Amino acid sequence: MIRWDGGEPIELDRPSGLQWIRVVVRASLGVITIATLMVPMMLFRAAGAWRIGQRIVRTACWICLKIIGLPVTTKGKPMKHAGVVVANHSSWLDILTLHVCHNVFFASKDEVKSWPAIGFMARSAGTLFIKRERTDARRQHDLFLEHALKGHKLLFFPEGTSTDGLHVLPFKSSLFGAFFSPDLADRMWVQPVTALYYGPAGKRHDFYGWWGDMGLLEHMGHVLSQRKQGRLEIVFHEPLKITDYSDRKKLTQDVWQAVADGMPFRVPNDA
């Protein structure tokens, strides 16, 4: 796994006393919510009722955000076209927030499904796991085409890792290559999305960022222990049509620029 070690060092809040009760209660309610709704979601998807299945996933994510106490606002409109939604990646919270704001299927690297907690959340949300190997290219193409024909939207984090939420790392253009095949290009659009995390009162804006050598459970405790959370804003930018581009590198750059421009407090990557 690629790990980003940039950004200013941050000391995670360690729960103490009554804060531990808050952490345990929130975590338990979140697990119960996901576990309870996962069964009907899987049954509806197995029956081909993917719209109902997705609605259940979005409901579960909405409940989890309510349990955490993190308010989410949106700016702009989610695209109606089939295609790809591309966002910056800052935290495990992205899985919850982007599902609530957009009807998407996550596409993630294959190793994520084996991660503790995160893998469970990803599998529960119906994530598509992809092996980034040439030998898997044909299967990926067929998978993307299948979803495009159904009018689905896939969501990628093309930075390849998570950051502090103040940087937008260069996007990997290889992730866009499959969409230029003749049977996909005419059907596909790409919508850039910026996820803006604002820390709780008195905290830094990178409070919710999960990066470097931060432990997952430690970071969850850091977030769940807060009595009053900060907020999150999701900015939907204008969709871009694949057929308007002759190569993936130009498309990748334009998508990155839109995401980066949507972050008012972004720190340049060379800073």
Residue frames relative to the residue before (quaternion, step in Angstrom):
aa qw qx qy qz dx dy dz
M 1.0000 0.0000 0.0000 0.0000 0.00 0.00 0.00
I 0.4254 -0.6734 0.5416 0.2688 3.57 -1.06 0.82
R 0.0943 -0.7973 0.5948 0.0402 3.58 -0.93 0.88
W 0.2536 -0.7578 0.5835 0.1447 3.55 -0.93 0.94
D 0.1152 -0.8247 0.5533 0.0224 3.57 -0.71 1.09
G 0.4075 0.7177 -0.4736 0.3076 3.59 1.19 0.45
G 0.5906 0.6080 -0.4141 0.3318 3.53 -1.27 -0.42
E 0.5802 -0.5649 0.4567 0.3684 3.51 -1.35 0.24
P 0.5371 -0.6209 0.4484 0.3534 3.62 -0.93 0.78
I 0.0717 -0.7851 0.6146 0.0281 3.56 -1.06 0.76
E 0.3090 -0.7378 0.5710 0.1846 3.55 -0.99 0.83
L 0.3772 -0.7449 0.5055 0.2177 3.56 -0.58 1.15
D 0.4803 -0.6416 0.5133 0.3069 3.55 -1.09 0.76
R 0.2066 -0.7775 0.5839 0.1086 3.58 -0.80 1.00
P 0.4417 -0.7120 0.4737 0.2711 3.60 -0.62 1.10
S 0.0253 0.7801 -0.6248 0.0176 3.54 -1.15 0.67
G 0.8409 0.1763 -0.1292 0.4951 3.55 -1.17 0.57
L 0.8517 -0.0563 0.0775 0.5153 3.55 -0.84 -1.07
Q 0.5364 0.6264 -0.4102 0.3895 3.59 1.18 -0.41
W 0.6080 0.5598 -0.3555 0.4364 3.58 1.08 -0.66
I 0.6094 0.5393 -0.3535 0.4612 3.58 1.07 -0.69
R 0.6377 0.5274 -0.3162 0.4638 3.56 1.01 -0.87
V 0.6537 0.5148 -0.3088 0.4607 3.59 0.95 -0.89
V 0.6935 0.4838 -0.2835 0.4524 3.58 0.80 -1.02
V 0.6609 0.5054 -0.3124 0.4585 3.59 0.91 -0.88
R 0.6847 0.4799 -0.2945 0.4628 3.59 0.84 -0.94
A 0.6656 0.4998 -0.3094 0.4599 3.58 0.90 -0.89
S 0.6611 0.5130 -0.3077 0.4529 3.59 0.93 -0.87
L 0.6638 0.4948 -0.3049 0.4707 3.58 0.93 -0.89
G 0.6355 0.5335 -0.3281 0.4515 3.59 1.05 -0.73
V 0.6656 0.4934 -0.2979 0.4741 3.58 0.92 -0.91
I 0.6449 0.5174 -0.3207 0.4622 3.59 0.96 -0.85
T 0.6405 0.5331 -0.3193 0.4511 3.59 0.97 -0.86
I 0.6975 0.4694 -0.2755 0.4660 3.57 0.80 -1.03
A 0.6761 0.5011 -0.2990 0.4499 3.58 0.88 -0.95
T 0.6604 0.5228 -0.3071 0.4430 3.59 0.99 -0.84
L 0.7568 0.3951 -0.2085 0.4771 3.57 0.89 -0.93
M 0.5268 0.6553 -0.4127 0.3503 3.59 1.21 -0.33
V 0.6434 0.5472 -0.3320 0.4200 3.60 0.96 -0.83
P 0.7029 0.4243 -0.3013 0.4849 3.67 0.70 -0.88
M 0.5959 0.5629 -0.3681 0.4388 3.60 1.07 -0.64
M 0.6797 0.4841 -0.2885 0.4694 3.58 0.89 -0.93
L 0.6421 0.5271 -0.3252 0.4518 3.59 1.02 -0.76
F 0.6654 0.4929 -0.3048 0.4705 3.59 0.92 -0.86
R 0.6562 0.5014 -0.3185 0.4654 3.59 0.97 -0.79
A 0.6388 0.5253 -0.3250 0.4586 3.57 1.00 -0.80
A 0.6872 0.4637 -0.2685 0.4905 3.57 1.16 -0.64
G 0.5734 -0.6178 0.3678 0.3927 3.58 1.28 0.03
A 0.5542 0.5942 -0.3990 0.4249 3.58 1.28 0.04
W 0.0250 -0.8642 0.5026 0.0014 3.56 0.66 1.15
R 0.5966 0.5734 -0.3742 0.4187 3.61 1.09 -0.60
I 0.6598 0.4807 -0.3048 0.4906 3.57 0.98 -0.83
G 0.6213 0.5506 -0.3326 0.4474 3.56 1.03 -0.81
Q 0.6738 0.4888 -0.2880 0.4734 3.57 0.96 -0.89
R 0.6190 0.5417 -0.3439 0.4529 3.56 1.07 -0.71
I 0.6330 0.5223 -0.3227 0.4716 3.56 1.07 -0.75
V 0.6303 0.5295 -0.3290 0.4626 3.59 1.00 -0.84
R 0.6722 0.4951 -0.2991 0.4621 3.58 0.87 -0.94
T 0.6299 0.5298 -0.3292 0.4627 3.58 1.05 -0.76
A 0.6489 0.5176 -0.3137 0.4611 3.58 0.96 -0.89
C 0.6680 0.4955 -0.2983 0.4683 3.58 0.95 -0.88
W 0.6273 0.5348 -0.3274 0.4618 3.58 1.04 -0.79
I 0.6528 0.5065 -0.3107 0.4699 3.58 0.95 -0.87
C 0.6510 0.5255 -0.3169 0.4468 3.59 0.95 -0.88
L 0.6550 0.4963 -0.3168 0.4737 3.60 0.99 -0.77
K 0.6191 0.5259 -0.3385 0.4750 3.58 1.09 -0.67
I 0.6323 0.5290 -0.3247 0.4636 3.57 1.03 -0.81
I 0.6732 0.4810 -0.2843 0.4844 3.58 0.97 -0.89
G 0.3754 -0.7440 0.4703 0.2905 3.57 1.09 -0.75
L 0.4819 0.6678 -0.4299 0.3703 3.58 1.24 0.48
P 0.2459 -0.7876 0.5455 0.1471 3.64 -0.45 1.14
V 0.1558 -0.7858 0.5960 0.0553 3.55 -1.09 0.82
T 0.0628 -0.7710 0.6329 0.0307 3.56 -0.96 0.93
T 0.2502 -0.7735 0.5642 0.1441 3.58 -1.21 0.46
K 0.1314 -0.7485 0.6454 0.0778 3.52 -1.31 0.51
G 0.7508 0.2710 -0.2321 0.5558 3.59 -0.76 0.98
K 0.4369 -0.7027 0.5066 0.2422 3.55 -1.33 0.00
P 0.4881 -0.6303 0.5078 0.3266 3.59 -1.04 0.74
M 0.4916 -0.6684 0.4639 0.3104 3.58 -0.97 0.79
K 0.4165 -0.7033 0.5239 0.2397 3.54 -1.21 0.58
H 0.5613 0.6256 -0.3808 0.3853 3.58 1.25 -0.39
A 0.5153 -0.5518 0.5355 0.3784 3.52 -1.35 0.26
G 0.4047 0.7269 -0.4940 0.2524 3.56 -1.08 0.55
V 0.6363 -0.5329 0.4286 0.3569 3.50 -1.19 -0.70
V 0.1924 -0.7302 0.6448 0.1183 3.53 -1.08 0.83
V 0.1011 -0.8108 0.5765 0.0009 3.58 -0.77 1.07
A 0.0309 0.8225 -0.5635 0.0705 3.59 -0.73 1.06
N 0.5347 -0.5559 0.5098 0.3809 3.52 -1.33 0.27
H 0.2849 -0.7789 0.5454 0.1214 3.57 -1.13 0.66
S 0.0213 -0.8423 0.5368 -0.0429 3.57 -0.55 1.18
S 0.8392 0.0401 0.0746 0.5371 3.57 0.99 -0.76
W 0.6172 -0.5043 0.4448 0.4086 3.54 -1.33 0.22
L 0.5541 0.6174 -0.3817 0.4076 3.59 1.22 -0.39
D 0.5154 0.6594 -0.4115 0.3608 3.60 1.20 -0.47
I 0.6018 0.5758 -0.3582 0.4219 3.59 1.04 -0.77
L 0.6953 0.4631 -0.2687 0.4794 3.57 0.96 -0.87
T 0.7303 0.4785 -0.2655 0.4088 3.56 0.67 -1.12
L 0.7021 0.4634 -0.2899 0.4564 3.60 0.88 -0.84
H 0.5935 0.5350 -0.3684 0.4751 3.59 1.16 -0.44
V 0.6495 0.5219 -0.3200 0.4510 3.57 0.98 -0.82
C 0.7540 0.4288 -0.2046 0.4537 3.58 0.95 -0.93
H 0.8027 0.1436 -0.0543 0.5763 3.59 1.15 -0.43
N 0.4073 -0.6988 0.5312 0.2520 3.59 -1.04 0.78
V 0.2249 0.8101 -0.4932 0.2236 3.56 0.21 1.31
F 0.3003 -0.6692 0.6365 0.2384 3.49 -1.44 0.24
F 0.3638 -0.7341 0.5266 0.2267 3.59 -0.68 1.03
A 0.1296 -0.7343 0.6592 0.0973 3.54 -1.20 0.68
S 0.0489 0.8272 -0.5508 0.0998 3.57 -0.55 1.15
K 0.6199 -0.5290 0.4169 0.4027 3.56 -1.26 0.38
D 0.6494 -0.6046 0.3230 0.3294 3.50 -1.05 0.94
E 0.6601 0.5510 -0.3287 0.3906 3.61 0.94 -0.80
V 0.5299 0.6514 -0.4085 0.3577 3.59 1.20 -0.42
K 0.6256 0.5810 -0.3537 0.3821 3.60 1.00 -0.73
S 0.6923 0.4574 -0.2817 0.4817 3.61 1.19 -0.38
W 0.4906 0.6617 -0.4409 0.3564 3.61 1.25 -0.04
P 0.4994 -0.6381 0.4817 0.3337 3.61 -1.00 0.71
A 0.8354 0.1740 -0.1674 0.4938 3.57 -1.12 0.80
I 0.7244 0.4026 -0.2496 0.5009 3.61 0.61 -1.09
G 0.6471 0.5186 -0.3168 0.4604 3.58 0.95 -0.85
F 0.6351 0.5253 -0.3170 0.4693 3.56 1.03 -0.81
M 0.6555 0.5047 -0.3025 0.4734 3.57 0.95 -0.91
A 0.6739 0.5046 -0.2970 0.4506 3.58 0.93 -0.91
R 0.6637 0.4915 -0.3082 0.4722 3.59 0.90 -0.89
S 0.6430 0.5364 -0.3180 0.4446 3.58 1.00 -0.84
A 0.6981 0.4667 -0.2584 0.4776 3.58 1.11 -0.72
G 0.5248 -0.6639 0.4009 0.3508 3.60 1.26 0.05
T 0.2120 0.8161 -0.5093 0.1720 3.58 1.13 0.62
L 0.3407 -0.6970 0.5912 0.2206 3.56 -1.15 0.73
F 0.1957 -0.8011 0.5578 0.0935 3.58 -0.63 1.11
I 0.1229 -0.8262 0.5497 -0.0115 3.53 -0.72 1.18
K 0.2906 -0.7200 0.6039 0.1801 3.54 -1.02 0.87
R 0.2920 -0.7806 0.5286 0.1615 3.57 -0.64 1.10
E 0.4115 0.6672 -0.4963 0.3731 3.52 0.59 1.25
R 0.5933 -0.5921 0.4080 0.3618 3.57 -1.10 0.67
T 0.6264 0.5598 -0.3375 0.4247 3.56 1.08 -0.71
D 0.6981 0.4513 -0.2639 0.4893 3.58 1.23 -0.41
A 0.3910 0.7697 -0.4439 0.2403 3.59 1.31 -0.06
R 0.6616 0.5165 -0.3139 0.4439 3.59 0.91 -0.89
R 0.6578 0.5046 -0.3087 0.4662 3.56 0.94 -0.89
Q 0.6343 0.5286 -0.3272 0.4596 3.58 1.00 -0.81
H 0.6422 0.5268 -0.3214 0.4547 3.57 0.92 -0.93
D 0.6796 0.4895 -0.2928 0.4614 3.58 0.85 -0.97
L 0.6358 0.5316 -0.3189 0.4598 3.56 1.07 -0.77
F 0.6593 0.4992 -0.3016 0.4746 3.58 0.94 -0.90
L 0.6549 0.5158 -0.3124 0.4555 3.58 0.95 -0.89
E 0.6254 0.5476 -0.3326 0.4454 3.57 0.97 -0.85
H 0.7021 0.4517 -0.2694 0.4801 3.57 0.89 -0.90
A 0.6218 0.5406 -0.3440 0.4503 3.59 1.04 -0.72
L 0.6543 0.5199 -0.3082 0.4545 3.58 0.97 -0.85
K 0.6852 0.4551 -0.2740 0.4983 3.57 1.17 -0.54
G 0.5175 -0.6636 0.4027 0.3601 3.57 1.29 -0.05
H 0.4016 0.7357 -0.4603 0.2926 3.58 1.24 0.34
K 0.2719 -0.7157 0.6120 0.1984 3.52 -1.35 0.29
L 0.2265 -0.7649 0.5921 0.1138 3.56 -0.90 1.01
L 0.2170 -0.7785 0.5743 0.1301 3.57 -1.12 0.60
F 0.0908 -0.7970 0.5971 0.0043 3.56 -0.87 1.07
F 0.2122 -0.6972 0.6611 0.1785 3.51 -1.37 0.42
P 0.1377 -0.8683 0.4708 0.0740 3.62 0.19 1.23
E 0.4661 0.6456 -0.4732 0.3770 3.61 1.21 0.17
G 0.4048 -0.7437 0.4451 0.2913 3.57 1.20 -0.52
T 0.7794 0.0876 -0.0644 0.6170 3.58 1.30 -0.02
S 0.4863 -0.6427 0.4904 0.3316 3.58 -1.26 0.04
T 0.2403 -0.7753 0.5736 0.1097 3.56 -1.20 0.62
D 0.6983 -0.4564 0.3502 0.4260 3.55 -1.30 -0.34
G 0.5432 -0.6313 0.3994 0.3833 3.59 1.25 -0.04
L 0.6485 0.4804 -0.3169 0.4982 3.57 1.31 0.09
H 0.7092 0.3680 -0.2231 0.5584 3.57 1.31 -0.27
V 0.1476 -0.7188 0.6625 0.1503 3.55 -1.31 0.40
L 0.2760 -0.7952 0.5209 0.1420 3.56 -0.31 1.26
P 0.6457 -0.5019 0.3833 0.4293 3.63 -1.19 0.37
F 0.4034 -0.7132 0.5238 0.2330 3.57 -1.01 0.86
K 0.4380 -0.6812 0.5239 0.2639 3.56 -1.13 0.71
S 0.3496 -0.7813 0.4804 0.1912 3.59 -0.39 1.22
S 0.5476 0.6350 -0.4014 0.3686 3.61 1.14 -0.50
L 0.6077 0.5754 -0.3520 0.4192 3.59 1.13 -0.59
F 0.6904 0.4744 -0.2759 0.4714 3.59 1.19 -0.49
G 0.4801 0.7294 -0.4069 0.2683 3.58 1.24 -0.39
A 0.6610 0.5444 -0.3182 0.4067 3.58 0.90 -0.92
F 0.6570 0.5506 -0.3143 0.4079 3.58 1.09 -0.64
F 0.6143 0.5524 -0.3492 0.4421 3.59 1.27 -0.11
S 0.4399 0.6733 -0.4847 0.3439 3.62 1.20 0.06
P 0.6487 -0.5858 0.3188 0.3667 3.63 -0.99 0.82
D 0.7252 0.4421 -0.2656 0.4563 3.61 0.94 -0.78
L 0.6934 0.4402 -0.2817 0.4960 3.59 1.28 -0.04
A 0.6052 0.6291 -0.3581 0.3312 3.58 0.94 -0.91
D 0.6902 0.4929 -0.2924 0.4417 3.61 0.88 -0.89
R 0.7110 0.4621 -0.2524 0.4660 3.56 1.19 -0.47
M 0.7142 0.5221 -0.2252 0.4081 3.54 1.20 -0.55
W 0.0666 -0.7363 0.6723 0.0376 3.50 -1.19 0.80
V 0.2318 -0.7496 0.5993 0.1587 3.56 -1.24 0.40
Q 0.0972 -0.7940 0.5979 0.0502 3.58 -0.79 0.99
P 0.2968 -0.7427 0.5736 0.1768 3.61 -0.65 1.10
V 0.0536 -0.7880 0.6133 0.0011 3.57 -1.04 0.83
T 0.1794 -0.7708 0.6029 0.1007 3.58 -0.99 0.86
A 0.1794 -0.7671 0.6097 0.0871 3.57 -0.87 1.02
L 0.0903 -0.8167 0.5699 -0.0068 3.57 -0.54 1.23
Y 0.1194 -0.7941 0.5947 0.0383 3.56 -0.56 1.18
Y 0.1146 -0.7680 0.6282 0.0489 3.56 -0.94 0.97
G 0.4340 -0.7363 0.4597 0.2411 3.58 -0.65 1.11
P 0.6455 -0.4955 0.3979 0.4237 3.59 -1.25 0.30
A 0.7024 -0.4564 0.3275 0.4372 3.59 -1.24 0.36
G 0.8189 0.2149 -0.1831 0.4997 3.54 -0.82 1.04
K 0.6547 0.4865 -0.3062 0.4909 3.60 1.32 -0.08
R 0.5809 -0.5849 0.4425 0.3529 3.56 -1.27 0.40
H 0.6077 -0.5729 0.4099 0.3667 3.57 -1.26 0.45
D 0.6565 0.4859 -0.3317 0.4721 3.61 1.18 -0.30
F 0.2718 0.8036 -0.4894 0.2021 3.59 1.28 0.30
Y 0.7564 0.3891 -0.2072 0.4833 3.59 0.91 -0.90
G 0.4847 0.6792 -0.4319 0.3424 3.59 1.23 -0.14
W 0.1194 -0.7731 0.6217 0.0381 3.56 -1.01 0.90
W 0.2727 0.7772 -0.5095 0.2490 3.56 -0.21 1.24
G 0.7621 0.3844 -0.2659 0.4481 3.54 -1.35 0.03
D 0.7727 -0.3370 0.2566 0.4729 3.56 -0.95 -0.88
M 0.3020 0.7567 -0.5251 0.2458 3.60 1.16 0.47
G 0.3832 -0.7074 0.5446 0.2368 3.56 -0.93 0.88
L 0.5621 -0.6294 0.4152 0.3398 3.57 -1.02 0.78
L 0.6944 0.4725 -0.2911 0.4581 3.59 0.78 -0.99
E 0.6281 0.5292 -0.3332 0.4631 3.57 1.04 -0.75
H 0.6737 0.4878 -0.3016 0.4661 3.58 0.97 -0.84
M 0.6154 0.5330 -0.3475 0.4653 3.58 1.06 -0.69
G 0.6465 0.5095 -0.3160 0.4717 3.57 0.99 -0.81
H 0.5999 0.5747 -0.3217 0.4543 3.55 1.11 -0.82
V 0.7223 0.4280 -0.2356 0.4895 3.60 0.93 -0.93
L 0.7277 0.4711 -0.2571 0.4270 3.57 0.75 -1.06
S 0.6249 0.5700 -0.3412 0.4101 3.60 1.16 -0.44
Q 0.5503 0.6438 -0.3924 0.3588 3.61 1.23 -0.34
R 0.4236 -0.6973 0.5139 0.2649 3.57 -0.84 0.94
K 0.7860 0.0827 -0.0335 0.6117 3.59 0.96 -0.89
Q 0.3188 -0.7814 0.5141 0.1531 3.55 -0.66 1.15
G 0.5510 -0.5500 0.4942 0.3870 3.53 -1.38 0.02
R 0.4632 -0.6562 0.4872 0.3427 3.58 -0.85 -0.89
L 0.2575 -0.7479 0.5948 0.1435 3.53 -1.34 0.31
E 0.1088 -0.7730 0.6221 0.0597 3.56 -1.03 0.84
I 0.1743 -0.7677 0.6111 0.0824 3.57 -0.90 0.99
V 0.1323 -0.8050 0.5774 0.0336 3.58 -0.66 1.15
F 0.1852 -0.7779 0.5953 0.0790 3.57 -0.68 1.16
H 0.2055 -0.7860 0.5750 0.0963 3.59 -0.68 1.11
E 0.6855 -0.4780 0.3462 0.4264 3.58 -1.29 0.23
P 0.4681 -0.6835 0.4796 0.2892 3.63 -0.89 0.88
L 0.2614 -0.7429 0.5991 0.1449 3.56 -1.19 0.64
K 0.3434 -0.7495 0.5324 0.1920 3.57 -0.95 0.91
I 0.5352 -0.6609 0.4282 0.3056 3.56 -0.84 1.04
T 0.6943 0.5037 -0.2882 0.4257 3.59 0.88 -0.92
D 0.5709 0.5713 -0.3911 0.4412 3.60 1.25 -0.07
Y 0.7085 0.4127 -0.2388 0.5203 3.57 1.30 -0.11
S 0.3631 -0.7440 0.5261 0.1947 3.54 -1.07 0.78
D 0.8060 0.0856 -0.0614 0.5825 3.59 1.19 -0.34
R 0.6239 -0.6003 0.3761 0.3301 3.54 -1.19 0.63
K 0.6203 0.5764 -0.3565 0.3948 3.60 1.05 -0.65
K 0.6483 0.4975 -0.3125 0.4844 3.59 1.02 -0.79
L 0.6336 0.5191 -0.3241 0.4734 3.58 1.00 -0.82
T 0.6479 0.5315 -0.3129 0.4470 3.56 0.91 -0.94
Q 0.6702 0.5048 -0.3000 0.4538 3.58 0.91 -0.90
D 0.6697 0.4967 -0.3047 0.4604 3.60 0.95 -0.86
V 0.6342 0.5159 -0.3274 0.4738 3.58 1.05 -0.76
W 0.6449 0.5187 -0.3159 0.4639 3.58 0.94 -0.91
Q 0.6600 0.5261 -0.3130 0.4355 3.58 0.89 -0.94
A 0.6487 0.5169 -0.3199 0.4579 3.58 0.97 -0.83
V 0.6585 0.5002 -0.3059 0.4719 3.59 0.94 -0.90
A 0.6792 0.4975 -0.2873 0.4568 3.60 0.89 -0.96
D 0.6642 0.5138 -0.3077 0.4475 3.60 0.95 -0.86
G 0.6515 0.5326 -0.3134 0.4401 3.58 1.19 -0.48
M 0.6460 0.4984 -0.3118 0.4870 3.59 1.31 -0.04
P 0.2755 -0.8208 0.4746 0.1585 3.63 -0.06 1.25
F 0.7559 0.3446 -0.2029 0.5184 3.61 1.11 -0.59
R 0.2650 0.7981 -0.5048 0.1951 3.59 1.21 0.47
V 0.2855 -0.7263 0.6038 0.1626 3.53 -1.13 0.82
P 0.4803 -0.6646 0.4740 0.3209 3.67 -0.75 0.93
N 0.5672 -0.6491 0.3933 0.3199 3.57 -1.01 0.81
D 0.6874 0.4535 -0.2962 0.4838 3.58 1.18 -0.35
A 0.4993 0.6597 -0.4254 0.3667 3.58 1.30 0.13
